[in-house]
Amino acid sequence: MVRNPRGNNWGSFREGLRDKMERGTEINMKDEAGLELAVHWIQQAFITAYNKSCLRPDKKGRKSPKWTSELQSIGREASS
């Protein structure tokens, strides 16, 4: 699996975030420490849901871009 932010599945993101938020524990936010813990937990929920919605199967055997062979030959010339 590879991460592809451009091809993000926003439906999957919303579903993952909703699931994470529903399974959350109750946090006492009456003091600064509790509030900081809640903010950190919510940030991690967003990050996890986003990363999971960006994962795609790796395309094996995909053709390399045309410029790759040209860059490889330039690299060989430069290292000589």
C-alpha positions as CSV (number, residue, x, y, z in Angstrom):
1,M,0.0,0.0,0.0
2,V,1.2,3.5,-0.8
3,R,-0.1,6.9,0.5
4,N,-1.6,9.1,-2.2
5,P,-2.9,12.4,-0.7
6,R,-4.1,13.6,-4.1
7,G,-6.4,10.7,-4.5
8,N,-7.9,11.0,-1.0
9,N,-11.2,9.2,-0.5
10,W,-13.2,11.9,1.5
11,G,-16.1,9.5,2.1
12,S,-13.7,7.1,3.8
13,F,-12.1,10.0,5.7
14,R,-15.5,11.1,7.1
15,E,-16.4,7.5,8.0
16,G,-13.1,6.8,9.7
17,L,-13.2,10.1,11.6
18,R,-16.8,9.5,12.7
19,D,-15.9,6.0,13.9
20,K,-12.9,7.3,15.8
21,M,-14.9,10.0,17.5
22,E,-17.7,7.7,18.5
23,R,-15.3,5.3,20.1
24,G,-13.5,8.0,22.0
25,T,-13.3,8.1,25.8
26,E,-14.8,10.9,27.9
27,I,-12.2,13.4,28.8
28,N,-12.6,15.9,31.6
29,M,-11.9,19.3,30.1
30,K,-12.4,21.4,33.2
31,D,-8.7,22.0,33.6
32,E,-5.8,22.8,31.2
33,A,-4.4,19.3,31.2
34,G,-7.7,17.7,30.3
35,L,-8.2,20.3,27.5
36,E,-4.8,19.6,26.1
37,L,-5.4,15.9,26.1
38,A,-8.7,16.3,24.3
39,V,-7.1,18.6,21.6
40,H,-4.3,16.0,21.1
41,W,-6.8,13.2,20.8
42,I,-8.9,15.0,18.2
43,Q,-5.7,15.9,16.2
44,Q,-4.7,12.3,16.2
45,A,-8.2,11.2,15.1
46,F,-8.0,13.6,12.1
47,I,-4.5,12.5,11.2
48,T,-5.3,8.8,11.4
49,A,-8.5,9.2,9.4
50,Y,-6.7,11.2,6.7
51,N,-3.8,8.8,6.4
52,K,-6.1,5.8,6.2
53,S,-8.2,7.4,3.5
54,C,-5.1,8.1,1.4
55,L,-3.8,4.5,1.2
56,R,-4.0,2.9,-2.3
57,P,-2.7,-0.4,-3.5
58,D,0.8,-0.2,-5.0
59,K,0.7,-0.5,-8.8
60,K,3.4,-3.0,-9.6
61,G,4.8,-3.2,-13.1
62,R,3.8,0.4,-13.8
63,K,5.8,1.9,-16.7
64,S,8.4,4.5,-15.6
65,P,8.0,8.0,-17.0
66,K,9.9,8.6,-20.2
67,W,12.3,11.1,-18.6
68,T,13.6,8.5,-16.1
69,S,16.0,6.8,-18.6
70,E,17.3,10.2,-19.7
71,L,17.9,11.2,-16.1
72,Q,19.7,7.9,-15.4
73,S,22.0,8.5,-18.4
74,I,22.8,12.0,-17.2
75,G,23.4,10.6,-13.7
76,R,25.8,8.1,-15.1
77,E,27.7,10.8,-17.1
78,A,27.9,13.0,-14.0
79,S,29.4,10.2,-11.8
80,S,32.0,9.3,-14.5
